[in-house]
Each structure stands twice: as structure tokens, then as C-alpha cells.
Amino acid sequence: MKRARAGHKYIFVVGGVMSGVGKGTATASIGKLLTARGLSVNLVKIDPYLNVDAGTMNPTEHGEVFVLDSGLETDQDMGNYERFLGRDLGPEDYMTSGMVYKAVIERERNLGYGGKCVEAIPHVRDEIVERLERSARMAKSDVTVVEIGGTLGDFSNALFIDAARVMHLKHPSDVLFVMVSYLPVPNTIGEMKTKPTQNAVRQLNAYGVQPDVILARSTHTLDKKRKEKLAIWCNVQADHIISAPDVDSIYDVPLNFERDKLSEVLMSLLGKRAKQGADFSQWREFAEHAHNGNGVVKIGIVGKYFDTGDFVLSDAYFSVIEAIKFSAYAHGVRPEIAWLNAKAYEIDPTSVSELKGYDGIIVPGGFGETGVEGKINAIRFARENTIPYFGLCYGMQLMTIEYARNVAGLSGAHTTEIEASTPHPVIAILPEQIEKLAKKNYGGSMRLGAYPCELMEGSIASESYKLQATSHKLISERHRHRFEVNPEYIGKLESAGLVFSGKSPDGRLMEIAELPKSVHPFMLGTQFHPELRARPLSPHPLFNAFIKAAIGKKHP
């Protein structure tokens, strides 16, 4: 088996004490810092779940599904990786336990192990190692940073940690371990406690692994005394213990790490020197914009995945939220984002009048009938009151349905996803999807990944992309859906004034729908997910156009 080139470095990021300590942001930040030092870096996310991909995971429990160009449905951390690195990642940069076990079982079924008894160790573990080395080969990078999901002590991630241990055993100078651990400050005690992290390090030691660096997450900055205490009890140098206090923006995290000289520590441990011309200034400038702005733009997101028990889970729309921020910062304003529950507009349609208080409205992607009529009510209100509207995937489909019902005169128009017997199925399932659903083939079977789209000259969509110096009529965007605008209704909708300004190159699939500026300042929906391509240093052109229109509403 061909391996990654000699001297390739690996950094494994593991989490201690509890989940949600920010391993994904820490991993993305490490990647950003090393890139700023001139190294080429690829980031890998390991999800210990037995799901083969993230596509079948409930967004209210796991957060959004982030789709790569390849069509692979991944964890939302992959989105942060792409945003921090400023480039696309490949399918080899993501793995789940389900992927690994599926590959091993398929190989066993094909006699790939030559009749041997197949076991977790070494066969499953070796499959993990091979996948990590393949990722390094494909990326041709200097360093691979690997986030191992879960928390130390979880049964589900033990094999992944053991794979990292074996890689370190074979190449000790090429493998580092970074632990992201939590240091609580109990209110009744009023003192930062190091014992949970000490215990987490002992758990890691039980796997045969010793951390080289500890990222100390807490509500407060780590003081010298705690660093010294952790150094003694965790056998880690004091200057390798990096303070990671809570910050206002995740984009401040690399800056915080840099203040504690994390990149210097990592470069020294890796035996690398910073390359000439390495620069961190653009990121620093962007991060500062997150705290500044000459005004506020109020954006309402009308969704259904917000409520989970007594809590609001905005992670279901994480990429949308970040895309709004990037474009708002680029326009010199701060976004004020509100989560608006579509189900409330369904129960009481008059409550939709609160949308008058917003400069722009977004209906993001989603599935199913919950809150659908509430979203349609919101879309109609935005259209009739000339509030800038941006529909993403399902948001475009519902925009089309609303227009069909209330402008084109197609009473009862709907999507066959919700109402199979609708008299006007303006949104219908892709023909190739019918057989898949009949066989209950749900996982990884939608229209997924990057597809081309041809723009109509003179449209809002075309003008928006040209703002980013994209003069070509052909663009590429990422998709995740099963249903499309029904071709049988395109003529009727266009006659009623709806403009399909983006289509597949063969003209069969409607990718962008909009109203002319003479009718509405910004009423546009995309069948694709533009938020998946938004980057801090290169905001998405359609989000830029939407935010510009929202600012225009505020200051006509």
C-alpha cells in the first residue's frame, strides 16, 4: 500500500472532560495558523457514529449537514474547516465509524482478507490508518490535522485513538497530540479547577497516548498558576498549555491562540520553519470587522429546526448564519439575526406582520410539512411588503409555490413532497428519485454536490456574481434535494412574472428564481445552497446582494 510521503506530519486533536468544548473550532484554527506560517494543511474530521455519512442525522440533534463538492454529506465541522482554510475539502477528509466498518465488511465479503478472521484490531484499525494516509496523499499537504470526535472515555472513538497511537509508535517524530479540555469555574467555589483535565489526561494515557499540547477551554483566561499545576500533573510543558477562554466570535480563536504562541509551539514540535511571505494580516482584519460596523442590519431567519425542548438550536442553520455575517462585515455593518419559528406563523397567520421590523428575510433549506404554511405566509408578506427575501433550496421551492398560488392563480399549488394529490404540483420529485424512494434508499441518494448553473444576462443573479469578478455565465454550486420545479409549470409561472434566472446547462432544471427589480428590490431563491460556498475572506455574491438590498431597505 502506497503511503503518504516520508516526513508527512499528523496532529491529532482529542477532547477531554465533556463534549462541545470546541474541538472543531480548535482544529480549524490550528489549520489556519499553520497555513499562515506557510505550510500546506488538510483537515480531517472523524465522526465515531455508525452512520455511513451525516445525511441521515437529525439536524436538531447533530446540527446542519454540510455537503462537499463531491456530494458527501458531512458534519458541520467540515464547513468550519473550509471557511477557516478558505478552500474546498475532499471526501477523503471525512470519515465515520459507519464508513470504516462498511469498507471492512465489504472487503471481507469479497474475500479481501484471504479467509482470515476479521477483527477490530488490526483490521478495522488499519482501515482507519489507511484512510488517514490516503487523505494526506490526496491533499499533498505538509500537515494533516485530524479531529477525533467524541470525548475521551467514549467507547465509540477508542479505535480511532488507537490508530493514532500506532501511527505515533511507527513515526514518533511525525505525530503530535493536542487535547482540548475544559476547566470549569464553579460559581459556588469561584476558582478554576484543573482536576477534570488531569483526569482526562490520565484517560488518554490509558490508551498509550501522551498529549504534547493542551488547549485549556474555560470561561476565563488560564493564569500562570494553573498552567504550572497542569504541567506538573499532566506531564506537559507549561508553555505547551494554551489558554482558550470564551470569545465573542469563533474567528477570534486563532488570534487568541496566537497570543499564547500556539503556532510557535506547533512549528517547533513539528520541526518546521515558517516560510517566507506567510501572512496573517487579512484574517486579523476580518476578525476585527466582527466587532465593528457602522450600523446594524436586522435579518430574520424563518425556520423549523430551532426548537429542541427548552432550547434554541441555531446550529441547524450554521452555514447560513455565517454566510450572513461574512457579507454583512464586507458591507461594514453588523448583522442582528433573529430565529423566527415558522410554526407560529402557521398557528396565527396575523403574527407574520412582525416581519415589518426586519430588513431582510431568509427561508433556509429543510424537509417535511412542519411549518410549511407558516413559511409560505412569511414569503407572501415579504413579497407584498417589498422586504428583501432570500430563499435557499426549500426556500426557493416555497417561494415558487407562494407565487403560483397568489399571483399565477394556481389555487392549491403545492409540492408533491407534502401533498401528493395537489391539483397543481409546481414542485415535484426528480424522476430518478422515484425508484430510490420506492426502495427506501434514503442515505446519500439525493441530488448532492456541485452542479453547473447557467445565468441569465441582466438578471439580479447574474449581476450579483459579476460583483465578484465572475463574468462567466456558468457557475457551480452545491445541492442537497430530491424535488425540483415541475417543468410543466415553468411557462405558466414565467407568464405570471416569475423569472428563472439560473438553469442547468441543458435547460431542464430551474436553479434560481427571482422577481425583476422593477417589481421587488430583492426577491430571489436558489435551488442550491450558496451558504456552503461562503468564506470569511470571500463572501458569497448572492449573500452580498441580499445584504446590500437589506441595507437599502433600512436606508432607502
N, C-alpha and C positions, 0 to 999 in steps of 0.2 A: 504494500500500500504506500503510495507516494505521500510524504509528509510535508508539513509547512517547512519553508526554507530554514536552514540552520540559523540559530540565534534569534528566531522569532520570539517575541515576549508575550506573556499572558498575565493579565491581572484579574484575579477572581474577587468579586465583591459579594460578601455574605452579610446577612442581617442577624443581629442579636437582640435579645430581651423581648421584643414584640414586633408584630407586623406594622407596616405603614410608617416606618422610620425614615423613608426616603431613599431606599437603595437605588431606585430608578433614576432619580434626580442626581444622586451622587455619582452613579455610573456615567450618566450623560455629561456631568461636569468634569469628571476625570478625562473623558474623551475630549472635551473642549479644551481643557488646559494642556493636554499633551499635543493636540493639534496646533495650539497657539505656540508651542515650543518647536514646531516644525516637524513633528512626527506624523506619519500616516497611521490612522487608527480606525479599526472597525469595532463596533459594539455588538455584543450578543446577549439576548435575553433567554434565560431558561425558565420556563414555567413548569413546575412539578405536577400540574394537573394531568389526569389521564385523558382529557380532551385532546383530540389529534390537532386541533387548532382552536383559536379563540372564538370562532364564528358562532358556536352554539352556546356560549356563555351568556348568562343574563346580565345586561348592562347595569341594572340596579344593584347587582352584587359584585360585579367584577370591573365595572367601568366600560368605557367605549371599546369597540373593536376597531383596531387600526389596520387598514388594508394597504399592503405594499403594491408596487407596480406589478409584481409577479401575480398578484391576486391572492396571496397568502393572507389569511385573517389572523392578526396577531394581537398581543397585549398592548395596551395604550402606552406602555413604556417605550415601545418601538417608535412611537410618534415623538416622544421627547428626544430619543436618540437622534432621529433625523433632524429635528429642529435645532438641537444644540450643535450637531456636526455640520448642518447646512447642506446635506446631501442625502440621496436615496440609499436605502439599505436593501440587501437581497434576502431571498427566502432562507439561505443558509445561515443567516444571522439570527434565526429564531428557532427554538425547539421546545417541545413539550414532552412530558413522560409518555403521552399517548403516541407521539411521533416515533419516539425511540423504540418503545415496545412493539409498535406496529411493524417497524422495519425488521426487528429481530424475529418476530413471529413469521413474517412473510419469508424471510431468508430460511428459517427452519423448515417451513412448509415446502420450500424448493430444494431441500437437502443442501443448503448453502453451508451448513456446518459439518457436512460429511458424516452424518449419523451420530454425532456427539450428543451427550446430554447437555441441553442448553440451560444455562444458569444465569442468575442476575450478575454474579461475579464469576468469570470475567466477561461474559458475552454482552450483557446489557451495558456494563460499564465501558467496555471497549467501543461499543457503538457510539457512546457519548463522546469519548476521546476522538474518534474518527470524525464525528460531526464538527467538533471544535477545530480540528486541524484542517478540515475541508473549508471551513469559514475563513480561516487565515489564508489559505491558498487562494481562494476566490477573490478575497479583498486585496491581496498582495500588499498587506499593511506591515508596518513595523511592530505594532502592538495590537493585540486583541484584548478588549476589556469585557469580561463576562459577568453578568449579574445572575446569581443563582437565587431564584425566587424562594419565598417562604422564610421561615425563621429557624435558626439553629435549634436542633432538638426535634424538628418535624421529621417524621418517618419518611415523608414523600420526597425530600430532597437529599437524603443520605447518599444515594448512589452518585449524584452529581458532585457532591463534595468529595466522595471517594475517587471519582475520576480526576478531579483537580489534584488530589493528593498524589495519585500515581504519576500525573504529568510533572508535578514538582519533584517527585522522587527520581524520575528519569533525567530531568533537566533543572536542577535546583537553582541555577543562576538565571533561568529564563521565566520563572513563575513566581508571582507575588500574590499575597492575600491581603485584602482590605476588609476589615469588619466595620459595618455601620451599626452602631449600638446606641441604645437610649439610656440617658442618665436622668432619672426623674428628680423633681424638686417638690416633694410633698408639702402641701400648704401647712399642715399641722407641725411639720418639722422645720421648714424654712431653710433647708440645706440640700445641696446637690448630693445625691447618693451614687457611689461608684460600684456598690456590691453587685447589682444586677449585671453590670458589664463584666465584672470579674468572673461571675458565674458563667456568663455567655462564652468568655474566652476559654474557660475550663471545658465547656461543652465542645468547643471547636478543637481543643487539644485532644479530647477523647476520640476524635476522628483521625488523629495523627497529623493535625494541621496547626500551625502557629501563625497568627496574624503578623504581618510586617507593619501594618498601619491600622490605627483605629480612628474612625471618624465619629466623634462624640456628639451625637444629636441630643439637644436639650432645648428647653425654653430660654436658657441663659447661656452666655459665653462661658466656656470652660476656663477656670482660673489655673494658675501655676500649681497650686497645692494639689488639685485633683489630677492634673497631668502627672505630677510626681507620684501620686498614690497609685494611679493606673499603671504607670511604668514599672513600679516595684512588683505589683501583684499580677500583672499581665505579661511581664517579660517583654515589654515593648519599649523602645527608646522614647523618652519624654517628648523629643521633638518630632517623633513619628505619630504622636497623638494630636489630632487636628480638631479644633473646636468647630462645631457645626450648629450654631444656635438657630432658632426660628428666624425667618426673614420674611419681608413683605412680599417678595417676588421670587419664584424659583430661579429666575435669571440672575439673581444676586448671589446664588450659591457658589458658582465658580469664582466670583470676586472674593467672597468670604474665605474660601479655601486658599486662594492665592495670598491673602493677608497672612495666613498661617503657614505659608510656603509649602503647600502640598505638592505643587508641581516640581519644586526643587528636590523634595524628598523622593518623589517617584522617579525623577530622572536619575538621581544618584543610585537608587536601588536597582534601576533598570540598566545602569551602566551606559546611559545615553547622554549626549551633549545637545544643547539647544542648537537648532540650525539657524543660519544667518537669515535675517528677514522675517523671522517669526514675529507676529504682532497680535496683541490682544485688545488694541485700542477701539476697534469697531464694536466689539462686544461690550466693552466698558461703556461706550457712548450709548449703545442701545439700552443697556440695563438702567442707565441714568434716566432715560426717557420714561421708563416705567414709573418713575416717581415725580415726573414733571408734567407739564402740559398747560396750555393757555386756555383751558376750558374743559368742559365735560360733555360727552355725547352719551345720551341715555338709550340703551338698546334693550329691548325686551325679547327674550327667547321663549317662544310658546312651545312647550314640550309635554311629554307624559312620563318621562323616566326620572323625574325629580324626587318624587316622594317615596321613601322607603321607611316605613314605621314613623317615628317622630323626627326623622332627619331628612335633609335635602341633599340629594346626591348629584352634584353638577358634573361629576366625573363622566357620566354617560355622554356628555357633550363636550368633553375636554378640548378636542382639537378645534371645535367651533369657537369656544371661548378664547383660546389662544390666538386664533386667526383674527378675531375681532381686535384683540389687544395690539397685535403687530401693526395692523392697518391704522388703528387709532393713534398709536405712537408715531407712525410715519406722517400723520396729518397734524401732529403737535397737540393732540387732545388726550384726555384720559377717559377710558370707557367706564360707564356705570351700567353694569349688566344686572338685569332682574330676571329671575326664573318665574315664568308665568305658566300656571298649570292649566293645560287645555281642558281638563275635565271640568273646571269651574265654569268655563265659557259654554260648556255643553249643558250644565245644570241650570245656569242662569245666563241666557244669551245677552241680556242687557248689560251684564258686567263687563262686556268687551269694550265698553266706552272708556275704560281706564287706559286703553291704548293711546288715547289722545295725549297722554303725558309722556310718550316716548318719541324719540327722534327717528327710530328705526325698529322694524320688527323682523325677526327671523323665525321661520319654522324649519327645524332641522330634520334629519332623517329619522326613520322609525318603521315599525311594523305593527299590523293589527288594527282593530277598530276602536280601542280605548282612546277617547279624547278626540277622535277624528272630526266629529261635527263641531266641537269646540274650536279646533284649528281652522276649519272652513269658515266659521263665524269670524274669527280673528282676521283671516285673509280678506274676507269681504270688507270688513271695517277698514283695513289698511288700504285697500283699493279705492273705496268710495271716499275716504278722507285724505287721500294722497299722502299717506305715510310711507316712506321708503320701506320696501318689502324685499326680503331675500329668502327664497325657498330652496332648501337643499334636499335633493333626492325625493323623499316623500313630500317635502315642502313644495316641490315643483308639481308633483302629481296632484296634490290637493289644490294648488293654485289653478291648475287646468280644470279640475272638477268644478271649483267655485265659478270660474269664468263660463264654463259650459252651462251651468245651471242658471246663473243670474244675468248673463249677457247674451249668450248664444241661444238661449231659450230651450235648452235641452233639459227639461224638467226630470228630476230623478237621476240625473247623471251621477255615476259613481265609478269606483274601481271594483273589478271583479274579485279583488283580494278580500273585500269587505262584503259585497253584495253580488253574488254570482248571477242573480236574476234581474239585475238593474236593466231598465229599458234602454239606457244609453251607456254602454261600457266604454267610456272615453279613456280609461286606463285598464289595460288588460295584460294578462300574463304573456311573457315571451313564449313563442311556440315550443322552443326547445326545452322549456322548463316544465311543460305539462307532464311529460313522461317521467322526468326526475321526481316530481312530487307524487305521482302515482305509485312510484316505487319507494316512497318515503326516503328519498335520497336528499336529505336536507344539508348535510355538512359539506361546505366548500363547493356547493353546486350552483350558486347564484352567478350572475354576470359580475365577475370580480376582476379587479386590477385595472391597469392602464389601457385605455382605448382612445383612438383618434377622434377628433371632432372638427368639423369644418364650419367656420364662422361666416355669417352673412355680413357683407360690407355695409358700413354705415349704421350698423346696429349698436346698441349700448354695449353688448358683449364684445364686439369687435373693437370698439373704441377703448374699452377697458383694458383689453390685452395689449393694445398698442401703447398704452401708457407705460408699459413695462418693456418698451422697445421690441415687442413681438409683432413684427409686421406680417408674418405668415398668416394665411387663412386657416392653417391646420394647427390645432393644439392637441395636447394629450392630457387626459385627466383620469383619475381613479374612480371606479364604480363599485357599488355593492347593492344589487337589487335584482328582483325577479320580474317586475312589472314595468310596462312602458306605455307611452301614449299610443292609443289604438290608431293605426294608420287609416282606418275607415272614417275617423272623425277629424282628421287633420284639415281637410278642405273646409268643413263647416266652422271649425274654430278659427281658422285664418280669415274666413269671410267675415266673421264677427269681430275681427280686430286683433286677435292674439297672434303674435309674431314668433315663429320658431326660428330663432337666430343662430342656432347651432344644431347641426345634424351630423350623423355618421357619414363618412365619405360616400357611401352608396345611397344616401338619402332615405334610408329605411327607418332609422331610429332618431327620435327627437331628443336632443341633448340639452338645449337651452330654450326656454320660453320667456318672452318679455312683452311689455307694452311699450309703444313708442313714447319718447319723452314729451311729445305734444299732448299725450293723454295722462301720463303719470311720471313724476320725477325719477322714480326707480322702482319698477315692479318686475322682478326677474327671478326665475327659478332655474336650477340646473339639475339634470338627472344624475350627474356625477357628484362627487364630494370634493369641492375645491379646498375645503379646510385641511385635507390631508396633504396638500402641497404647500401650505403656508409656512414660511420660515421667518424667524426673528429679523434677519438681515435682508430678506426678500419677501415681503408680504404678498399675499395673493392679489392679483389685479382686480378680480371681481369683488373681493372684500374691500379693497381700496376704493372702488367705485361706489360701493354701498355706503361706506363710512362718509365719503365725500358728500353723497346725497343726503345722509342723515345730518351732517353738519349744515348743509344748505337749508334743510327744513328748520333747523334751530336759528339760523342766521340768514334768512332769505334776502 
